[in-house]
């Protein structure tokens, strides 16, 4: 296998880093924290520190924003040297409510030598921070008293319903006997200021009506001071006797202006006297330096606090860059198969191993396709070995085939087999066969085993997409819609993109694979049909076989060949037969060839429709006798919508039968509508009318018959095998050219 380039290795390493970082973020999000209800402990310390003293001071700070450069390094040392009894954050203590921001803030606050309390602000509420605040600290709005002072905290974000808060605040103030009343709300209640920075014009209390009611309650409740933040400035105003102080310089970005600077407020209480003094750390003398320092602080804090998020962002950008470089600058040949010299492989006799989940004695379209391709390749001189399930005593002796023991079988006739992929001797046999390539015919079980063995042997893998997997949802023990609409397409895409080449029988099938994301080389090649075998008269004559089946010599006979399974839509044929029987002048018989789980249901349904005597369940037929069944009928009918090709259609056409089928992917490319047969919508009326038209017009039926024979002859198995051999050569040449680079 080709070694990945350095850029590819870098890409994979960055992907791994992103996964690790995302896992870490999920761990932070869901892990248990050591923090819980911390405000309770802080209040106990405040009461113990202040007691009933009438003279003390406390600090108020806003917009800390996780600042490790300003708040942690420059303000905390100043606060620790002061005589303040406690610190109150007026809001926006974190830059966002993410887990790492809360943990970083609480680690910083642990360096304070005084108790502290946090007001619930917009940043605390953001990024799922609401439940973290509640878990780590406590309720969003609360109050406490110390000495003759009443401290009230509100939730200005609206996370707590305002009607509750208004009612609670009224009762708090009505029952308060304190001389000094302080209220903290994260967003300013006062009218917008002229000096408001342009990027903060919306940073006020968002509901004007609630703000008006709050102001009324605050005024009537004789609140002395209202502290808020959310603006990067310091401003004080008086509204009807209440001092409103907006403070926002605790560590976030500041703007260059007279009122914008880093600070905290020292609030001194002396009985019923209150004084406020801004404290400004010596950060920078000029306004420009203050602004630059605040910007640097925000950048530094982002690295310090949100390093994991930063690395995720950078890593994703690196991934995008690597991918764009590959798309833009890496030259790619979109027509590789035209530029590869495969002449040496075309002349070589190849050793090919098929892996299939079903084979003789089980008869199906896949079985016949594999058998015909195998025989055609052998006629070209290649060695073909088949790995297939063992069917017990019914397994016929065949050369060049390895049977894999069955672990579990299911289906009415136990036709579906889960085999033992670990069977002893398989590895040794593959080594002895020394295949040039492996051709798998299913995207799971033995198909997956074939893929694995090919990779181990260092040879390319070809896959033939035989079956529309999504149409078999009723056999899978999963929700039908989930398997049909999601899982089946994921299985096919993932498997196909591991292969070196994919054979599809029709262009509509190729289009489907491209639509679900398959990017490997596709080769459109219908399965070959043994034209002469079906076209030449059979030893069982039309008259003899009709007599054997209980059919009249002059009766109009429809025939359909398929497994009697739900996905084959045979119920439609019975419903259509009932419609056809409404015309007594054109009696019709229907012969169903095949076996399957749905047989009992179909027999019962035919009885309920009153057409049981018009249907012949012929059961399984030996491959050598199938031409006789086609040749005794007048028309081939088909209702399945699960085919990738509908190989039986080509067999019937080889025998000279026009076809009437429901239009679907797989058969759409096989039938030439209005020339070899008809393709109709899934509509009983339309379908039945086309059958009646051909049965009632012998001249047109014969014209369609001759055209069907001419088309089928173009798909003879010899052409099929030769074309597949050419595709093998292309894939081998491309595979070994890639290995050499």
C-alpha positions in Angstrom: 0.0 0.0 0.0 1.2 3.5 -0.7 2.7 5.3 2.3 1.0 8.5 3.4 2.8 11.7 2.6 4.1 14.1 5.3 1.1 16.4 4.7 -1.3 13.4 5.1 0.4 12.5 8.3 0.1 16.1 9.5 -3.6 16.0 8.6 -4.2 12.8 10.5 -2.3 14.1 13.6 -4.3 17.3 13.6 -7.5 15.3 13.3 -6.4 13.3 16.3 -5.6 16.5 18.2 -9.1 17.9 17.5 -10.7 14.6 18.7 -8.6 14.7 21.9 -9.5 18.4 22.5 -13.2 17.8 21.9 -13.1 14.8 24.2 -11.5 17.1 26.8 -14.3 19.7 26.3 -16.9 17.0 26.7 -15.2 15.8 29.9 -15.3 19.3 31.3 -19.0 19.6 30.3 -20.1 16.4 31.9 -17.6 15.8 34.7 -18.4 16.4 38.3 -17.0 19.6 39.8 -15.6 20.1 43.3 -17.5 23.4 43.4 -21.1 23.5 44.9 -23.2 26.3 46.5 -20.1 28.4 47.2 -22.1 31.5 48.1 -23.3 29.8 51.3 -19.7 29.5 52.5 -18.9 33.1 51.4 -21.9 34.5 53.3 -20.8 32.7 56.4 -17.4 34.3 56.1 -18.9 37.7 55.5 -21.1 37.5 58.7 -18.2 36.2 60.7 -16.0 39.1 59.4 -18.4 42.0 59.8 -20.7 40.9 62.5 -22.6 43.9 63.9 -19.9 46.5 63.1 -21.2 49.8 61.9 -18.0 50.9 60.3 -16.4 48.7 57.5 -15.7 48.8 53.8 -16.2 46.4 50.9 -15.2 46.4 47.2 -17.4 46.3 44.1 -16.0 45.3 40.8 -17.5 44.8 37.3 -16.5 43.1 34.1 -13.8 40.9 35.5 -14.1 38.7 32.4 -11.7 36.0 33.6 -8.9 38.6 33.4 -5.7 36.9 34.5 -3.5 39.8 33.5 -5.5 42.8 35.1 -7.7 41.3 37.8 -5.6 38.4 38.9 -2.1 39.9 38.6 -2.8 43.6 39.4 -6.1 44.0 41.3 -6.1 40.9 43.6 -2.7 42.0 45.2 -4.1 45.5 45.9 -7.4 44.0 47.3 -5.4 41.6 49.6 -3.5 44.6 51.0 -6.7 46.6 51.6 -8.9 46.5 54.7 -12.0 45.6 52.7 -14.1 42.9 54.4 -15.5 41.3 51.2 -15.7 41.7 47.4 -18.8 41.8 45.2 -18.8 41.4 41.5 -21.5 43.5 39.9 -21.7 41.0 36.9 -19.7 39.6 33.9 -17.1 38.0 36.1 -16.6 35.4 33.4 -16.0 36.0 29.7 -18.7 33.4 29.0 -20.5 30.7 30.9 -18.4 27.9 29.6 -17.1 25.3 32.0 -13.4 26.3 31.8 -14.3 30.0 32.3 -16.1 29.3 35.6 -13.3 27.0 36.8 -10.7 29.6 35.9 -12.6 32.4 37.7 -13.0 30.3 40.9 -9.3 29.4 40.9 -8.5 33.2 40.7 -10.9 34.1 43.4 -9.2 31.5 45.6 -6.3 33.9 45.7 -8.4 36.5 47.4 -7.9 36.9 51.1 -11.5 37.9 51.7 -14.9 36.4 50.9 -16.7 37.3 47.6 -20.1 37.2 45.9 -21.0 37.2 42.2 -24.0 39.0 40.6 -25.7 37.0 37.9 -24.9 38.8 34.6 -25.2 38.3 30.9 -21.8 36.5 30.6 -22.7 34.2 33.5 -25.9 33.2 31.7 -24.3 32.6 28.3 -22.9 29.4 26.8 -25.0 27.1 29.1 -23.6 29.0 32.1 -26.9 29.3 33.9 -26.9 25.8 35.3 -23.2 26.1 36.2 -23.8 29.3 38.2 -26.7 27.7 40.0 -24.7 24.5 40.8 -21.4 26.2 41.7 -22.8 29.3 43.5 -26.5 29.3 44.2 -29.7 31.0 43.2 -29.7 33.8 40.5 -31.4 36.3 42.8 -30.9 36.4 46.6 -30.3 38.8 49.5 -28.5 38.9 52.9 -28.1 41.4 55.7 -25.0 42.2 57.7 -25.2 44.8 60.5 -27.5 47.5 59.5 -27.0 46.8 55.8 -29.3 45.0 53.3 -27.7 43.6 50.1 -30.0 42.5 47.3 -29.0 40.7 44.1 -31.2 40.5 41.0 -31.1 38.5 37.8 -31.2 41.1 35.1 -31.0 38.5 32.2 -34.6 37.4 32.5 -33.5 33.8 33.1 -35.6 34.1 36.3 -39.1 35.3 35.5 -39.4 39.1 36.2 -42.8 38.8 37.9 -41.3 36.5 40.6 -38.4 38.9 41.1 -40.6 42.0 41.2 -42.9 40.5 43.8 -39.9 39.2 45.8 -38.1 42.5 45.7 -41.2 44.4 46.9 -41.5 42.1 49.9 -37.8 42.2 50.6 -37.8 46.0 50.7 -41.1 46.3 52.6 -39.8 44.0 55.3 -36.3 45.6 55.5 -35.3 47.5 58.6 -31.8 48.3 57.4 -30.6 51.9 57.1 -28.4 51.1 54.1 -29.8 49.2 51.1 -27.6 48.1 48.2 -29.0 46.5 45.1 -26.9 44.7 42.4 -28.2 44.0 38.9 -26.0 43.0 36.0 -27.4 45.4 33.5 -27.8 49.2 33.9 -31.4 50.4 34.6 -30.6 54.1 33.9 -31.2 55.6 30.5 -28.4 55.2 27.9 -25.4 57.4 28.3 -23.9 59.7 25.7 -20.5 58.3 26.4 -21.6 54.7 25.8 -19.0 53.0 23.5 -20.5 52.3 20.1 -20.2 48.5 20.5 -22.0 48.6 23.8 -25.1 50.5 22.8 -27.3 47.4 23.4 -25.8 46.5 26.8 -28.6 48.0 28.9 -31.5 46.4 30.6 -33.5 44.9 27.7 -37.1 45.3 28.8 -38.1 49.0 29.3 -41.4 48.2 31.1 -39.7 45.9 33.6 -37.0 48.5 34.1 -39.6 51.2 34.8 -41.3 48.9 37.4 -38.0 48.1 39.0 -37.1 51.8 39.3 -40.5 52.4 41.0 -39.9 49.6 43.5 -36.4 50.7 44.2 -37.4 54.3 44.8 -40.4 53.3 47.0 -38.1 50.8 48.9 -35.6 53.6 49.7 -32.7 51.8 48.1 -29.5 53.8 48.5 -27.4 52.5 45.7 -27.8 50.4 42.6 -24.7 48.8 41.2 -24.6 47.5 37.6 -22.0 46.6 35.0 -22.0 45.6 31.3 -20.5 48.9 30.2 -16.7 49.4 30.0 -16.8 52.6 32.0 -17.4 54.2 35.4 -20.5 56.3 35.7 -22.7 57.6 38.6 -26.1 59.2 38.3 -29.0 60.0 40.6 -32.5 59.0 39.7 -35.2 60.2 42.1 -32.8 60.1 45.1 -31.3 56.7 44.2 -27.6 56.5 43.2 -27.0 54.4 40.2 -23.4 53.4 39.7 -22.2 51.5 36.6 -18.7 50.0 37.0 -17.0 48.0 34.3 -13.3 48.1 34.5 -12.4 44.9 36.3 -10.4 43.3 33.5 -12.3 43.4 30.2 -11.4 45.5 27.2 -11.7 49.3 27.9 -11.9 52.1 25.4 -9.8 55.2 25.3 -11.8 57.8 27.1 -12.1 59.8 30.3 -14.6 57.5 31.9 -13.1 54.2 30.7 -10.3 52.8 32.8 -9.5 49.7 34.9 -10.8 50.2 38.5 -12.8 48.8 41.3 -15.0 50.7 43.8 -14.2 51.0 47.5 -17.5 51.4 49.4 -17.1 52.7 52.9 -20.0 52.3 55.4 -20.1 54.4 58.6 -23.5 53.9 60.3 -26.0 55.3 57.8 -23.3 57.2 55.8 -21.9 55.7 52.6 -18.9 56.8 50.6 -17.6 55.5 47.3 -14.0 55.8 46.1 -12.7 54.4 42.8 -9.4 52.6 43.1 -7.2 52.5 40.0 -4.2 50.2 39.6 -1.2 51.8 38.0 -1.6 50.1 34.6 -0.6 52.8 32.2 -0.2 56.5 32.3 -1.5 57.4 28.9 -5.0 56.6 27.6 -3.5 54.8 24.5 -1.4 52.5 26.8 -4.5 51.8 28.9 -6.4 50.7 25.8 -3.5 48.6 24.4 -3.0 47.0 27.8 -6.7 46.1 28.0 -6.6 44.5 24.5 -3.5 42.6 25.4 -5.1 41.5 28.7 -8.1 40.1 26.7 -5.8 38.2 24.4 -3.7 36.9 27.2 -6.8 35.8 29.1 -8.2 34.0 26.1 -5.0 32.0 25.8 -4.9 31.4 29.5 -8.5 30.4 30.1 -9.7 29.0 26.7 -6.5 27.3 25.4 -8.4 24.1 24.6 -11.0 26.1 22.5 -8.2 28.0 20.9 -6.4 24.9 19.9 -9.6 23.4 18.5 -10.1 26.6 16.4 -6.5 26.6 15.2 -6.6 22.9 14.5 -9.8 23.1 12.4 -8.2 26.0 10.5 -5.1 23.9 9.8 -7.3 21.0 8.6 -9.2 23.4 6.3 -5.8 24.8 5.1 -4.4 21.3 4.4 -7.5 20.3 2.5 -7.6 23.5 0.5 -3.9 23.0 -0.4 -4.7 19.5 -1.6 -7.7 20.7 -3.6 -6.1 23.8 -5.1 -2.4 23.0 -5.6 -2.2 19.2 -5.9 -2.5 18.1 -9.5 -4.9 15.3 -10.0 -5.7 13.3 -13.1 -9.5 12.9 -13.3 -9.1 10.6 -16.3 -6.5 8.3 -14.9 -7.7 5.2 -16.7 -7.0 6.9 -20.1 -3.4 7.6 -19.3 -2.4 4.2 -17.8 -0.7 1.6 -19.9 -2.5 -1.7 -19.1 -1.2 -3.6 -22.2 1.0 -6.0 -20.1 -2.0 -7.0 -18.0 -4.3 -7.6 -21.0 -1.9 -10.2 -22.3 -1.4 -11.9 -18.9 -3.4 -14.9 -17.7 -4.8 -13.8 -14.4 -5.4 -15.6 -11.1 -8.7 -14.3 -9.7 -10.5 -15.3 -6.5 -14.2 -14.6 -6.1 -15.8 -14.2 -2.6 -19.6 -14.5 -2.5 -22.3 -15.1 0.2 -24.3 -17.4 -2.1 -23.7 -19.8 -4.9 -25.0 -23.1 -6.2 -27.1 -25.0 -5.2 -28.8 -21.8 -4.2 -30.1 -20.2 -7.4 -30.3 -16.5 -7.7 -29.4 -13.7 -10.1 -26.1 -13.2 -8.2 -25.3 -16.9 -8.4 -25.9 -17.1 -12.1 -23.9 -13.9 -12.7 -20.9 -15.2 -10.9 -21.1 -18.6 -12.6 -21.3 -17.0 -16.1 -18.5 -14.6 -15.4 -16.4 -17.4 -14.0 -17.0 -19.6 -17.1 -16.4 -16.7 -19.5 -13.0 -15.8 -17.8 -11.9 -19.4 -17.9 -12.6 -19.5 -21.6 -10.2 -16.6 -21.9 -7.5 -18.7 -20.2 -7.7 -17.2 -16.7 -7.8 -19.2 -13.4 -10.8 -18.4 -11.3 -11.3 -19.8 -7.8 -14.6 -19.2 -5.8 -15.0 -18.9 -2.1 -18.6 -19.6 -1.2 -20.8 -21.0 1.6 -21.2 -24.7 2.2 -24.9 -25.9 1.8 -24.4 -29.2 3.5 -25.4 -32.4 1.7 -27.1 -30.5 -1.1 -23.8 -28.9 -2.1 -22.8 -30.2 -5.5 -19.1 -31.1 -6.2 -17.6 -28.4 -8.3 -13.9 -27.7 -9.3 -12.0 -24.6 -8.2 -14.2 -23.8 -5.3 -13.7 -23.5 -1.5 -16.7 -24.0 0.6 -16.9 -22.2 4.0 -18.7 -23.9 6.8 -22.1 -22.4 7.7 -22.6 -21.0 11.2 -26.2 -19.9 10.8 -28.7 -20.2 8.0 -32.1 -18.5 7.7 -34.9 -18.0 5.1 -37.6 -20.4 4.2 -35.2 -22.8 2.4 -32.2 -21.8 4.6 -30.8 -20.1 1.5 -29.1 -17.3 3.4 -25.9 -18.3 5.1 -23.6 -16.8 7.7 -20.4 -18.6 7.3 -17.2 -19.0 9.5 -14.8 -16.3 8.3 -12.1 -17.8 10.6 -12.2 -21.2 9.1 -8.9 -23.0 9.3 -7.0 -23.2 6.0 -8.5 -20.1 4.3 -5.3 -18.0 4.8 -3.1 -20.9 3.7 -5.2 -21.4 0.6 -5.1 -17.7 -0.3 -1.3 -17.9 0.0 -1.2 -20.9 -2.3 -3.5 -19.3 -4.9 -1.4 -16.2 -5.1 -4.2 -14.2 -6.7 -3.6 -11.2 -9.0 -6.8 -9.7 -7.7 -9.9 -10.4 -5.6 -13.4 -9.9 -6.9 -16.0 -9.6 -4.1 -19.8 -9.8 -4.7 -21.2 -8.6 -1.4 -20.3 -5.7 0.9 -20.3 -7.8 4.1 -19.4 -11.2 5.5 -17.5 -13.2 2.9 -17.3 -10.0 0.9 -15.5 -8.3 3.8 -13.3 -11.4 4.3 -12.3 -11.1 0.6 -11.5 -7.4 1.1 -9.3 -8.2 4.2 -7.5 -11.1 2.5 -6.8 -8.9 -0.6 -5.3 -6.1 1.6 -3.2 -8.7 3.4 -2.0 -10.1 0.0 -1.3 -6.7 -1.4 -3.7 -7.1 -4.4 -6.5 -4.9 -5.7 -10.2 -5.5 -4.9 -13.0 -5.4 -7.4 -16.6 -5.2 -6.2 -19.7 -5.9 -8.3 -22.7 -4.0 -7.0 -25.4 -6.7 -7.5 -28.1 -5.7 -5.0 -29.9 -2.6 -3.8 -29.3 -3.2 -0.1 -31.8 -0.6 1.0 -34.6 -2.7 -0.5 -33.9 -5.6 1.9 -34.7 -3.6 5.1 -37.4 -6.1 6.1 -34.8 -8.8 6.6 -32.7 -6.7 9.0 -33.5 -6.6 12.8 -33.3 -2.8 12.8 -35.9 0.0 12.3 -36.8 -0.2 8.6 -36.6 3.5 7.9 -33.2 3.8 9.7 -31.7 0.9 7.7 -33.3 1.9 4.4 -32.5 5.6 4.5 -29.2 5.8 6.4 -27.4 2.6 7.3 -27.6 0.8 3.9 -26.2 3.8 2.0 -23.4 4.1 4.6 -22.5 0.5 4.3 -22.3 0.6 0.5 -20.4 3.9 0.4 -17.8 2.8 3.0 -17.3 -0.6 1.3 -17.1 0.8 -2.2 -14.5 3.5 -1.3 -12.2 0.8 0.1 -12.2 -1.0 -3.3 -10.0 -0.3 -6.3 -12.8 -0.6 -8.8 -16.5 -1.2 -8.9 -18.6 -3.0 -11.6 -22.2 -1.8 -12.0 -24.7 -3.3 -14.4 -26.4 0.0 -15.4 -25.8 3.7 -15.7 -28.7 4.4 -13.3 -26.9 2.3 -10.7 -23.6 4.2 -11.3 -25.5 7.4 -10.8 -26.8 6.2 -7.4 -23.3 5.3 -6.2 -22.0 8.7 -7.1 -24.9 10.4 -5.4 -24.2 8.6 -2.1 -20.5 9.6 -2.2 -18.7 6.7 -3.9 -15.5 8.1 -5.5 -13.9 5.0 -6.9 -13.6 4.1 -10.6 -16.9 2.7 -11.9 -17.3 0.3 -14.8 -20.8 -0.1 -16.3 -21.2 -3.6 -17.6 -24.5 -5.5 -17.6 -24.2 -9.1 -16.6 -23.8 -11.4 -19.6 -26.4 -13.8 -20.7 -25.8 -17.2 -22.4 -27.7 -16.0 -25.4 -27.5 -19.2 -27.4 -28.6 -21.2 -24.4 -31.9 -19.3 -24.1 -32.4 -18.6 -27.8 -32.1 -22.1 -29.2 -35.1 -24.5 -29.0 -35.2 -26.6 -25.8 -35.8 -30.3 -25.6 -38.9 -29.5 -23.5 -41.3 -28.3 -26.2 -43.8 -25.5 -25.6 -46.7 -28.0 -25.9 -45.1 -30.5 -23.5 -44.2 -28.0 -20.8 -47.6 -26.2 -21.0 -49.3 -29.6 -20.6 -47.0 -30.3 -17.6 -48.0 -27.0 -15.9 -51.7 -27.4 -16.7 -51.8 -24.6 -19.3 -53.8 -24.6 -22.5 -51.9 -24.5 -25.8 -53.7 -21.4 -26.9 -53.8 -19.6 -23.6 -52.0 -16.3 -23.1 -49.3 -16.9 -20.6 -47.3 -14.4 -18.6 -44.2 -15.5 -16.8 -42.1 -13.9 -14.1 -38.9 -15.3 -12.6 -37.6 -14.2 -9.3 -37.3 -15.1 -5.6 -40.6 -15.0 -3.9 -39.6 -12.3 -1.5 -41.3 -9.1 -0.4 -38.7 -6.9 -2.1 -39.6 -8.5 -5.5 -43.1 -6.9 -5.4 -44.9 -10.0 -6.7 -48.1 -8.9 -4.9 -48.4 -6.3 -7.6 -48.4 -9.0 -10.3 -51.3 -10.7 -8.6 -53.3 -7.5 -8.2 -52.6 -6.7 -11.9 -53.8 -10.2 -12.9 -57.1 -9.6 -11.1 -57.4 -6.4 -13.1 -56.7 -8.3 -16.4 -59.3 -10.9 -15.5 -62.0 -8.3 -15.7 -61.8 -8.7 -19.5 -63.4 -12.1 -20.1 -62.4 -12.0 -23.8 -58.7 -12.1 -23.0 -58.1 -14.9 -20.4 -54.6 -14.8 -19.0 -52.5 -17.2 -16.9 -49.5 -16.2 -14.8 -46.5 -18.5 -14.1 -44.3 -17.6 -11.2 -40.9 -19.3 -11.2 -38.9 -19.2 -8.0 -39.1 -19.9 -4.3 -38.9 -17.8 -1.1 -40.4 -16.7 2.2 -43.4 -14.9 0.7 -44.9 -18.0 -1.1 -47.6 -18.8 1.5 -48.7 -15.1 1.6 -48.8 -14.9 -2.2 -50.9 -18.1 -2.5 -53.3 -16.8 0.1 -53.5 -13.4 -1.6 -54.2 -15.0 -4.9 -57.1 -16.8 -3.3 -58.5 -13.6 -1.8 -58.4 -12.0 -5.2 -60.2 -14.9 -6.9 -57.3 -15.6 -9.2 -55.7 -18.7 -7.6 -56.7 -20.9 -10.5 -55.0 -18.4 -12.9 -51.6 -18.6 -11.1 -49.1 -21.4 -11.4 -46.4 -21.5 -8.7 -43.8 -23.4 -10.6 -41.2 -23.4 -7.8 -37.5 -23.5 -8.5 -36.3 -24.6 -11.9 -33.0 -26.0 -12.9 -30.9 -23.5 -14.9 -30.7 -25.9 -17.8 -34.5 -26.0 -18.1 -35.1 -22.3 -17.8 -35.0 -21.7 -21.6 -38.1 -23.9 -22.0 -40.1 -21.9 -19.5 -39.3 -18.6 -21.3 -40.1 -20.2 -24.7 -43.5 -21.5 -23.7 -44.7 -18.0 -22.5 -46.0 -15.1 -24.5 -44.8 -12.2 -22.3 -42.4 -11.6 -19.5 -43.6 -9.5 -16.7 -41.6 -8.0 -13.8 -42.6 -5.8 -10.9 -39.5 -5.8 -8.7 -38.0 -2.4 -7.8 -35.0 -3.7 -6.0 -32.9 -4.8 -9.0 -29.6 -3.4 -10.1 -30.1 -4.9 -13.5 -32.8 -7.6 -13.7 -30.7 -10.3 -15.4 -33.8 -12.5 -16.0 -35.1 -9.7 -18.3 -32.2 -10.3 -20.7 -32.7 -14.1 -20.4 -36.4 -13.6 -21.4 -35.5 -11.3 -24.2 -33.0 -13.9 -25.5 -35.9 -16.3 -25.7 -37.9 -13.8 -27.7 -40.2 -12.5 -25.0 -41.2 -8.8 -24.9 -41.1 -7.4 -21.4 -43.6 -5.3 -19.4 -42.0 -4.0 -16.1 -42.4 -1.3 -13.5 -39.9 1.4 -14.2 -37.0 1.4 -11.6 -33.3 1.7 -11.4 -31.7 -1.4 -12.7 -34.2 -2.3 -15.5 -34.5 1.2 -16.9 -31.3 0.8 -19.0 -32.2 -2.8 -20.1 -35.7 -2.3 -21.7 -36.0 0.0 -24.7 -39.5 1.4 -24.1 -41.8 0.9 -27.0 -39.3 -1.2 -28.8 -38.5 -4.3 -26.7 -41.2 -3.9 -24.2 -42.8 -1.3 -21.9 -41.6 0.4 -18.7 -44.5 1.8 -16.7 -45.2 3.6 -13.5 -46.1 1.7 -10.4 -49.7 1.8 -11.4 -51.8 -1.3 -11.9 -54.1 0.3 -14.5 -51.3 1.6 -16.7 -49.3 -1.6 -16.4 -52.3 -3.8 -17.2 -53.2 -1.8 -20.2 -49.7 -2.3 -21.7 -49.9 -6.1 -21.1 -53.4 -6.2 -22.8 -52.0 -4.2 -25.7 -49.2 -6.7 -26.4 -51.4 -9.7 -25.8 -54.1 -8.4 -28.1 -51.9 -7.3 -30.9 -49.9 -10.3 -32.2 -48.1 -8.2 -34.9 -46.7 -5.7 -32.4 -45.8 -8.5 -30.0 -43.8 -10.2 -32.7 -42.0 -6.9 -33.6 -41.1 -6.5 -29.9 -39.9 -10.1 -29.8 -37.5 -9.7 -32.7 -36.2 -6.4 -31.3 -35.7 -8.1 -27.8 -33.6 -10.9 -29.4 -31.4 -8.4 -31.2 -30.7 -6.4 -28.0 -30.1 -9.5 -25.9 -27.6 -10.9 -28.4 -25.4 -7.8 -27.7 -25.1 -8.9 -24.1 -23.7 -12.4 -24.7 -21.5 -13.8 -21.9 -18.4 -13.8 -24.1 -18.7 -10.0 -24.5 -19.4 -9.7 -20.8 -16.3 -11.7 -19.7 -14.0 -9.9 -22.2 -15.1 -6.5 -21.0 -14.6 -7.4 -17.3 -11.2 -8.7 -18.2 -10.3 -5.4 -19.7 -11.5 -3.6 -16.5 -9.3 -6.0 -14.5 -6.3 -5.0 -16.5 -7.0 -1.3 -16.0 -7.4 -1.7 -12.2 -4.2 -3.8 -12.0 -2.2 -1.3 -14.0 -3.4 1.6 -11.9 -2.9 -0.3 -8.6 0.7 -1.3 -9.3 1.5 2.2 -10.7 0.3 3.7 -7.4 2.3 1.2 -5.4 5.4 2.1 -7.3 5.1 5.8 -6.5 
